[in-house]
Amino acid sequence: ADMGGFHGVKFVDAEYNFDGSYLTIMYSTEEDVDVSKLRDSMQERVGVETEFRRIGPREVARRLGGEGACGIPRCCSTFLTEFSPISIKMAKAQNIPLNPSEITGMCGRLRCCLLYEYEQYVEARKQLPRRNKLIGTPHGEAKVADIHPLKDGVSVYIDRTRYFIPREDIIPMDEFRALQEKAAQGCSKNESGGCDCGAHRPKSASADLKDALDVAHGQPIAPDLDEYEDEDEHEDSPEPGNRDPRRRGKSNYRSRKSSAQNELTTGSEDQSPSTSRPNRRRGRNKRRGNFKRNDD
């Protein structure tokens, strides 16, 4: 047969049927060609019915086999049973650079693997805000700079610092501004010092104010009365049965505090601890009734 009209035609493969009574020859070409004369010539040579079938670039790559750009055998020649339509929007949805070397397979068409994760990216993007949308974050207001569907979050820039914000930390702007207004107003229950909306729950507003004044003057908020109970039990009192142990401990604390202040204000500078200690002991013994006078 005259082969002058088959320039640019690539004959890829030939297959017989199970009993060898039918022959199929696959070819690939960019232009339409007439193969009727060639078919008749092949039937006379092989003695069986012959068919010429035109196939596309993907089918050519599947039949030729080999390795893909990922370094493993091509998907089309291993497990794919059919070719699904691939579009450029699948690459855009997955943030893949629109570089021909990045999205084109060995067949010269868009890679089949662009379809594998496309649905997952679409579902993940539905839960995340769009790019350049203003959102509220734990760091403040910011615009979405980039979306990370697989990480389930977005990236923002605040004061030239990049932050990754997970989806659970993204706050809508209306809710974020409402929270800011509420925080600026303050707590209405704390105007008189009696805030009971959190961890600190005072008994009353006056008690809260008293505690604040005690701290401001450097005094303890609540003296530990148990510290003075044991010491007060050993002291003799005029009426031991008529006093409460806690009241005795409290009065002992006040008497000690007032005596210490008097000594600091009225005591002389040249008085040493060795000379003042016997005087305190004598006064204590005198109060207890154990002081002995020497009549001589």
Secondary structure, DSSP 8 states (H G I E B T S, - for coil): ---TT-TT-EEEEEEE-TTS-EEEEEEE-SS----HHHHHHHHHHHSSEEEEEE--HHHHHHHH--B-TTSSB-STTTT--S-----HHHHHHTT----HHHHB-TTSSB-GGGGTSHHHHHHHHHTS--TT-EEEETTEEEEEEEEETTTTEEEEEETTEEEEEEGGG-B-HHHHHHHHHHHHH--GGGTTS---SSS---S-HHHHHHHHHHHHTT--SS--THHHHHHHHTS--S-GGGS-HHHHHHHHHHHHHHHHHHHHHHS-TT--HHHHHHHHHHHHHHHHT-------
